[in-house]
Amino acid sequence: MRRPIPVRLRITAAVVVLAALALSGAGLVVYAIELQEIGEEVDQQISQELDELALLAGTSGTQDPQSLINTFLATNVPSPSELMLGWWGGQAQKIGAGSAHREVARDPELIDTVNDLLPGGGSTEIDTDFGEAAVVVKPVQSEVGPSDAAFVLVHFQDEERAQLSDMTQTYAIVAAAALLALTVGAWSLSGRLLRPVRELRTTAQEISDTDLTRRIPATGNDDLTDLTVTFNAMLDRLEDAFAGQREFLNDAGHELRTPITIIRGHLELVDPHDPDEVAATRTLVLDEIDRMSRLIDELILLAHSRRPDFVRPTEHDIGHLTDDLADKVRGLGDRAWAVDERATGPVVLDAQRITQAVVQLAQNAVRYTAETDTIAVGSRVDAENVNLWVRDTGQGITPADQRHIFDRFYRGRDSASEGSGLGLSIVRAIAEAHGGLVAVRSAPGYGATFRLTLPRGTSRPTPPAPATDVAAEETTHLQVTQ
């Protein structure tokens, strides 16, 4: 199996290839443009020389073509890449002063070329010892009769092309240096850009079901930062899910062991021939099974409280919700039921979950109060929060119990034997799922008040730090005397 090519190498190679293609394309375009300009410049120089010859022929008083050519060669200075010749008798008879590469005048290829173009004249290109050259033949006629005289201009193009070649070589060297610098820069930059991806891979490899605490630092403001934040959020959800799973398994294993042990013990000791003992054991086993069923339902509910869809907030009128809660809790027992305060206005919350929490608090209040005690519910809203509470005038809660009362399976020192110890944990889970909290204010012998503080709007902010006390305004609801 072939080893995969690293992404960093792929990115660097792609950048270098694209840059090389761009630089090469730019160089070729510039070379073609410059080459075309050189050709146009050569044509312009040749046209200029021929125009000057025609002007001299029009203004000169002499009628002799050879004298005209001699005069032209004597009065015109060729460029460094030009050879000017006076041609008659089948060969070069006169060479212009300062002409380049004068020895080419005796080149057999040049002689044959010029003679082939005569007597009509024209232009062509030939190869010489000094490179490629353009040959232009301009016949000079006489009014008195035919003439074989001609002006021959040889333009050597390699000198201009040599300058272009030098420029191209310089460009190639600069482009190669730039490409090398770009390669180093692309390798370094791709390494920095891909560092979060490598950290993602390393973190993913190190993650196991026993260690989900690793997180990747998120810095910057780009797509990779967003990916890092998303990955960390996914790890948060996974950690919560695994934590909930571990808690569920630990709690289930711990709490279910007792009823199973009870059932097993009684079944082992029961006398199958004693109908009364069999009936009593059957009743006990069914009761323990019912308790196990309730316990499992509550554990599953707590496990689901970590899911984002555990609560589904919708808009409700807090006044109507308070009335519904008061009506429902009155059926929990014979107590002096009351409504301390009834708020009005719209709030956004999950009415079913809030009802579940308030009913649970009311059930606890019934358990720890007598028929002569008062249990009251109430609601209040402000600009940001909605407050719901359940107050009773029962036996109250000790400070030591208040510190642990919302912990799973915690039962107070004076608590009744029934109950799983999960009720207040469920209330806290419902409050935190809304982005709020639940708190208690109590004193032994003077009752207790449990208050739910929830955000009023649609957002789910981070809940405030848990507290075991409520605002001083609740003191008026306790209605106790010293």
DOLOPA-24462 format. One record per residue (C-alpha): residue number from 1; residue in one letter; x, y, z. Coordinates in steps of 0.5 Angstrom, whole numbers. Each point is the difference from the previous one (the first is absolute). Example, Ala and Ser with C-alpha at 12.3 -4.5 7.8 and 13.67 -1.06 7.14 Angstrom:
% DOLOPA-24462
NODE   seq   type      c1      c2      c3
NODE     1      A      25      -9      16
NODE     2      S       2       7      -2
//
This chain:
% DOLOPA-24462
NODE   seq   type      c1      c2      c3
NODE     1      M       0       0       0
NODE     2      R       3       7      -2
NODE     3      R       1       5       5
NODE     4      P      -4       6       0
NODE     5      I       3       6      -2
NODE     6      P       0       5       6
NODE     7      V      -5       6      -1
NODE     8      R       5       5       1
NODE     9      L       5      -3      -5
NODE    10      R      -7       1      -5
NODE    11      I      -1       7       2
NODE    12      T       7       2      -1
NODE    13      A       1      -4      -7
NODE    14      A      -7       3      -2
NODE    15      V       2       7       1
NODE    16      V       7      -1      -3
NODE    17      V      -3      -3      -6
NODE    18      L      -5       6      -1
NODE    19      A       6       5       1
NODE    20      A       4      -3      -5
NODE    21      L      -5       0      -5
NODE    22      A      -2       7       1
NODE    23      L       8       2       0
NODE    24      S       1      -4      -6
NODE    25      G      -6       3      -3
NODE    26      A       1       7       1
NODE    27      G       8      -1      -2
NODE    28      L      -3      -3      -7
NODE    29      V      -5       6      -1
NODE    30      V       6       5       1
NODE    31      Y       5      -4      -4
NODE    32      A      -5       0      -6
NODE    33      I      -2       7       1
NODE    34      E       7       2       0
NODE    35      L       2      -4      -6
NODE    36      Q      -6       3      -4
NODE    37      E       2       7       2
NODE    38      I       8      -2      -2
NODE    39      G      -3      -2      -7
NODE    40      E      -4       7       0
NODE    41      E       6       4       1
NODE    42      V       4      -4      -5
NODE    43      D      -5       2      -5
NODE    44      Q      -1       7       2
NODE    45      Q       8       1       0
NODE    46      I       0      -3      -7
NODE    47      S      -6       4      -3
NODE    48      Q       4       6       3
NODE    49      E       6      -1      -4
NODE    50      L      -4      -2      -6
NODE    51      D      -4       7       1
NODE    52      E       6       4       1
NODE    53      L       3      -3      -7
NODE    54      A      -6       2      -4
NODE    55      L       0       7       3
NODE    56      L       7       0      -2
NODE    57      A      -1      -2      -7
NODE    58      G      -6       5      -1
NODE    59      T       5       6       3
NODE    60      S       6      -2      -3
NODE    61      G       2       3      -7
NODE    62      T       4      -6      -2
NODE    63      Q      -3      -5      -5
NODE    64      D       6      -5       1
NODE    65      P      -3      -6       5
NODE    66      Q       7      -2       2
NODE    67      S       1       7       2
NODE    68      L      -6       1       4
NODE    69      I       1      -7       4
NODE    70      N       7       3       1
NODE    71      T      -3       6       3
NODE    72      F      -5      -3       4
NODE    73      L       5      -5       3
NODE    74      A       5       6       2
NODE    75      T      -5       4       3
NODE    76      N      -4      -5       4
NODE    77      V       3      -4       6
NODE    78      P      -3      -7       1
NODE    79      S      -2      -2       7
NODE    80      P       4      -5       3
NODE    81      S      -4      -6      -3
NODE    82      E       0       2      -7
NODE    83      L       4      -1      -6
NODE    84      M      -1       5      -6
NODE    85      L       3      -2      -7
NODE    86      G       0       3      -7
NODE    87      W      -1      -5      -4
NODE    88      W       1      -1      -8
NODE    89      G       4      -4      -5
NODE    90      G      -3      -6       4
NODE    91      Q       4       1       7
NODE    92      A       1       5       5
NODE    93      Q       4       6      -2
NODE    94      K      -1       5       5
NODE    95      I      -1      -1       8
NODE    96      G      -3       5       4
NODE    97      A       5       3       6
NODE    98      G      -1      -3       6
NODE    99      S      -4      -6      -2
NODE   100      A       0      -6       4
NODE   101      H       3      -7      -2
NODE   102      R       3       3      -6
NODE   103      E       3      -7      -2
NODE   104      V      -7      -2      -1
NODE   105      A       0       4      -7
NODE   106      R       4      -6      -3
NODE   107      D      -4      -5       3
NODE   108      P      -2      -5      -6
NODE   109      E      -7      -1       3
NODE   110      L      -1       8       0
NODE   111      I       2       1      -7
NODE   112      D      -4      -6      -3
NODE   113      T      -6       3       4
NODE   114      V       1       7      -2
NODE   115      N       1      -2      -8
NODE   116      D      -7      -4       1
NODE   117      L      -4       6       2
NODE   118      L       3       4      -5
NODE   119      P      -3       4      -4
NODE   120      G      -6       0       3
NODE   121      G       2       1       7
NODE   122      G      -3      -3       6
NODE   123      S       2      -3       7
NODE   124      T       1      -6       3
NODE   125      E       4      -3       6
NODE   126      I       7      -4       0
NODE   127      D       4      -4       5
NODE   128      T       7       3       1
NODE   129      D       6      -1       4
NODE   130      F      -3       6       5
NODE   131      G      -7      -3       0
NODE   132      E      -6       1      -3
NODE   133      A      -1       6      -5
NODE   134      A      -5       4      -4
NODE   135      V       2       1      -7
NODE   136      V      -3       6      -3
NODE   137      V       2       2      -8
NODE   138      K      -3       6      -3
NODE   139      P       2       1      -7
NODE   140      V       2       7      -2
NODE   141      Q      -2       2      -7
NODE   142      S       3       5      -5
NODE   143      E      -5       4      -5
NODE   144      V       5       0      -5
NODE   145      G       0      -8      -1
NODE   146      P       0      -6       4
NODE   147      S       4      -1       6
NODE   148      D       3      -6       5
NODE   149      A       1       4       5
NODE   150      A      -3      -1       7
NODE   151      F       0       2       7
NODE   152      V       1      -6       5
NODE   153      L      -2       0       7
NODE   154      V       2      -6       5
NODE   155      H      -3       1       7
NODE   156      F       3      -5       5
NODE   157      Q      -6      -2       5
NODE   158      D       4      -4       5
NODE   159      E       3       6       4
NODE   160      E      -7       2       1
NODE   161      R      -2      -7       2
NODE   162      A       6      -1       4
NODE   163      Q      -3       6       4
NODE   164      L      -6      -4       1
NODE   165      S       3      -6       1
NODE   166      D       4       3       6
NODE   167      M      -6       3       3
NODE   168      T      -4      -6      -1
NODE   169      Q       6      -4       4
NODE   170      T       0       5       5
NODE   171      Y      -8      -1       1
NODE   172      A       1      -7       0
NODE   173      I       5       1       6
NODE   174      V      -4       4       4
NODE   175      A      -6      -4      -1
NODE   176      A       3      -6       2
NODE   177      A       3       4       6
NODE   178      A      -8       2       1
NODE   179      L      -2      -7      -1
NODE   180      L       5      -3       5
NODE   181      A      -2       6       5
NODE   182      L      -8      -2      -1
NODE   183      T       2      -7       1
NODE   184      V       3       1       7
NODE   185      G      -6       5       2
NODE   186      A      -5      -5      -3
NODE   187      W       3      -5       4
NODE   188      S       0       4       7
NODE   189      L      -7       3      -1
NODE   190      S      -3      -6      -2
NODE   191      G       3      -3       7
NODE   192      R      -3       5       4
NODE   193      L      -6       0      -4
NODE   194      L      -1      -8       1
NODE   195      R       3       0       7
NODE   196      P      -8       1       3
NODE   197      V      -1      -6      -4
NODE   198      R       6      -4       2
NODE   199      E      -2       1       7
NODE   200      L      -7      -2      -1
NODE   201      R       2      -6      -3
NODE   202      T       5      -1       6
NODE   203      T      -6       1       5
NODE   204      A      -4      -4      -4
NODE   205      Q       5      -6       1
NODE   206      E       1       1       7
NODE   207      I      -8       0       2
NODE   208      S      -2      -6       3
NODE   209      D      -7      -1       4
NODE   210      T       4       1       7
NODE   211      D       3       7      -2
NODE   212      L      -4       5      -4
NODE   213      T       3       6       3
NODE   214      R       5       2      -5
NODE   215      R      -2       6      -4
NODE   216      I       4       4      -5
NODE   217      P       1       8       1
NODE   218      A      -4       4      -5
NODE   219      T       4       6      -2
NODE   220      G      -1       5      -7
NODE   221      N      -7       1      -4
NODE   222      D       0      -5      -6
NODE   223      D      -3      -6      -2
NODE   224      L       5      -4       4
NODE   225      T      -1       3       6
NODE   226      D      -8      -1      -1
NODE   227      L       2      -7      -1
NODE   228      T       4      -1       6
NODE   229      V      -6       4       4
NODE   230      T      -5      -5      -3
NODE   231      F       5      -6       2
NODE   232      N       1       2       7
NODE   233      A      -8       1       0
NODE   234      M      -1      -7      -2
NODE   235      L       5      -3       5
NODE   236      D      -4       4       5
NODE   237      R      -6      -4      -2
NODE   238      L       3      -6       0
NODE   239      E       3       1       7
NODE   240      D      -7       2       2
NODE   241      A      -3      -6      -3
NODE   242      F       6      -5       3
NODE   243      A      -1       3       7
NODE   244      G      -7      -1       0
NODE   245      Q       1      -7      -3
NODE   246      R       5      -1       6
NODE   247      E      -5       3       5
NODE   248      F      -6      -4      -2
NODE   249      L       4      -7       0
NODE   250      N       3       2       7
NODE   251      D      -6       2       3
NODE   252      A      -4      -6      -3
NODE   253      G       5      -5       2
NODE   254      H       0       3       7
NODE   255      E      -7       1       1
NODE   256      L      -3      -6      -3
NODE   257      R       5      -4       4
NODE   258      T      -4       1       6
NODE   259      P      -7      -2      -3
NODE   260      I       3      -6      -3
NODE   261      T       3      -3       6
NODE   262      I      -6       1       4
NODE   263      I      -4      -4      -6
NODE   264      R       5      -5       0
NODE   265      G       1      -1       8
NODE   266      H      -8      -1       0
NODE   267      L      -1      -5      -5
NODE   268      E       6      -4       2
NODE   269      L      -3       0       7
NODE   270      V      -7      -1      -2
NODE   271      D      -4      -6       2
NODE   272      P      -4      -2      -6
NODE   273      H      -4      -5       4
NODE   274      D      -3       6       4
NODE   275      P      -5       4      -4
NODE   276      D       0       6       5
NODE   277      E       8       1       0
NODE   278      V      -1      -1      -8
NODE   279      A      -5       5       0
NODE   280      A       4       5       4
NODE   281      T       6      -1      -4
NODE   282      R      -4       1      -6
NODE   283      T      -2       7       2
NODE   284      L       7       2       3
NODE   285      V       3      -2      -7
NODE   286      L      -5       4      -4
NODE   287      D       1       6       4
NODE   288      E       7      -1      -1
NODE   289      I      -1      -1      -7
NODE   290      D      -4       7      -1
NODE   291      R       5       4       4
NODE   292      M       6      -3      -5
NODE   293      S      -5       2      -5
NODE   294      R      -1       7       2
NODE   295      L       8       1       2
NODE   296      I       1      -2      -7
NODE   297      D      -5       5      -3
NODE   298      E       3       5       4
NODE   299      L       8      -1      -2
NODE   300      I      -2       0      -7
NODE   301      L      -4       6       1
NODE   302      L       7       3       3
NODE   303      A       4      -3      -6
NODE   304      H      -5       4      -5
NODE   305      S       1       6       4
NODE   306      R       7       1      -4
NODE   307      R      -3       0      -7
NODE   308      P      -2       7      -3
NODE   309      D      -7      -2      -1
NODE   310      F      -1      -2       7
NODE   311      V      -4       6       0
NODE   312      R      -4       4      -5
NODE   313      P      -2       7       2
NODE   314      T      -6       3      -3
NODE   315      E      -3       6       2
NODE   316      H      -5       0       6
NODE   317      D      -4       5       4
NODE   318      I       3      -1       7
NODE   319      G      -7       2       4
NODE   320      H      -3      -6      -4
NODE   321      L       6      -5       2
NODE   322      T       0       2       7
NODE   323      D      -8      -1       1
NODE   324      D       1      -7      -4
NODE   325      L       6      -2       5
NODE   326      A      -5       2       6
NODE   327      D      -5      -4      -2
NODE   328      K       4      -6      -1
NODE   329      V       4       0       6
NODE   330      R      -6       1       4
NODE   331      G      -2      -8      -1
NODE   332      L       7      -2       3
NODE   333      G      -3       0       7
NODE   334      D      -4       3       5
NODE   335      R       4       7       2
NODE   336      A      -2       7       0
NODE   337      W       2       2      -7
NODE   338      A       1       7      -2
NODE   339      V       2       4      -5
NODE   340      D       5       6       2
NODE   341      E       1       4      -6
NODE   342      R      -3      -1      -7
NODE   343      A       5       4      -6
NODE   344      T      -3       1      -7
NODE   345      G       3       1      -6
NODE   346      P       3      -4      -6
NODE   347      V       6      -5       2
NODE   348      V       4      -5      -4
NODE   349      L       1      -7       3
NODE   350      D      -2      -7       0
NODE   351      A      -7       0       3
NODE   352      Q       0      -8       1
NODE   353      R       7       0       3
NODE   354      I      -1       6       5
NODE   355      T      -7      -4       2
NODE   356      Q       4      -6       1
NODE   357      A       5       4       5
NODE   358      V      -5       4       4
NODE   359      V      -4      -7       1
NODE   360      Q       6      -3       2
NODE   361      L       2       6       5
NODE   362      A      -7      -1       3
NODE   363      Q       0      -7       1
NODE   364      N       6       1       4
NODE   365      A      -4       5       4
NODE   366      V      -5      -4       1
NODE   367      R       4      -6       2
NODE   368      Y       4       5       6
NODE   369      T      -7       4       2
NODE   370      A      -6      -2       4
NODE   371      E      -7       1      -2
NODE   372      T       0       7       4
NODE   373      D       6       3      -4
NODE   374      T       0       4      -5
NODE   375      I       2      -1      -7
NODE   376      A       0       6      -5
NODE   377      V       3       1      -7
NODE   378      G       1       7      -3
NODE   379      S       3       3      -7
NODE   380      R       3       7      -1
NODE   381      V       4       2      -6
NODE   382      D       5       6      -2
NODE   383      A       3       3      -6
NODE   384      E       5      -6       0
NODE   385      N      -3      -6       4
NODE   386      V      -6      -4       2
NODE   387      N       0      -3       7
NODE   388      L      -5      -5       2
NODE   389      W       0      -3       8
NODE   390      V      -3      -5       4
NODE   391      R       0       2       8
NODE   392      D      -2      -4       6
NODE   393      T       0       1       7
NODE   394      G       2      -7       2
NODE   395      Q       6      -3       4
NODE   396      G       5       4      -5
NODE   397      I       7      -3      -2
NODE   398      T       7       0       4
NODE   399      P       6       4      -3
NODE   400      A       4      -6      -1
NODE   401      D      -6      -3      -4
NODE   402      Q      -1       6      -4
NODE   403      R       7       0      -3
NODE   404      H      -1      -7      -3
NODE   405      I      -8       0      -1
NODE   406      F       1       0      -7
NODE   407      D       5      -5      -1
NODE   408      R      -2      -7      -3
NODE   409      F      -3      -5       5
NODE   410      Y       1       4       6
NODE   411      R      -5      -1       5
NODE   412      G       0       5       6
NODE   413      R       1      -3       7
NODE   414      D      -7       1       2
NODE   415      S      -3      -2      -7
NODE   416      A      -5      -5       0
NODE   417      S       2      -7      -3
NODE   418      E      -4       0      -6
NODE   419      G       3       4      -6
NODE   420      S       6      -1      -5
NODE   421      G       4       6       2
NODE   422      L      -1       3      -7
NODE   423      G      -6       4       0
NODE   424      L       4       7       1
NODE   425      S       6      -2      -4
NODE   426      I      -6      -1      -6
NODE   427      V      -2       7       2
NODE   428      R       7       3       0
NODE   429      A       1      -3      -7
NODE   430      I      -7       3      -3
NODE   431      A       3       7       3
NODE   432      E       7      -1      -3
NODE   433      A      -3      -2      -7
NODE   434      H      -4       7       0
NODE   435      G       6       3       2
NODE   436      G      -2       2       7
NODE   437      L       1      -3       7
NODE   438      V      -4      -3       6
NODE   439      A       2       3       7
NODE   440      V      -3      -2       7
NODE   441      R      -1       5       6
NODE   442      S      -1      -4       6
NODE   443      A       1       0       8
NODE   444      P      -2      -6       4
NODE   445      G      -7       0       3
NODE   446      Y      -2       6      -4
NODE   447      G      -1      -3      -7
NODE   448      A       3       1      -7
NODE   449      T       0       4      -6
NODE   450      F       2      -3      -7
NODE   451      R       1       5      -5
NODE   452      L       1      -1      -8
NODE   453      T       3       6      -3
NODE   454      L       0      -1      -8
NODE   455      P       1       5      -6
NODE   456      R      -6       3      -2
NODE   457      G       2       0      -8
NODE   458      T       2      -5      -5
NODE   459      S       7       0       1
NODE   460      R       3      -6       5
NODE   461      P       6       4       3
NODE   462      T       5      -3       5
NODE   463      P      -3      -1       6
NODE   464      P       2       4       6
NODE   465      A       4      -3       6
NODE   466      P      -4      -5       4
NODE   467      A      -2       3       6
NODE   468      T      -4      -3       7
NODE   469      D      -3       6       1
NODE   470      V      -5       5      -3
NODE   471      A      -1       7       0
NODE   472      A      -2       4       7
NODE   473      E      -7       1      -3
NODE   474      E      -2      -7       1
NODE   475      T       0       1       8
NODE   476      T      -7       3      -1
NODE   477      H      -2      -7      -3
NODE   478      L       2      -4       6
NODE   479      Q      -5       3       5
NODE   480      V       4      -3       6
NODE   481      T       0       3       7
NODE   482      Q       6       0       5
//
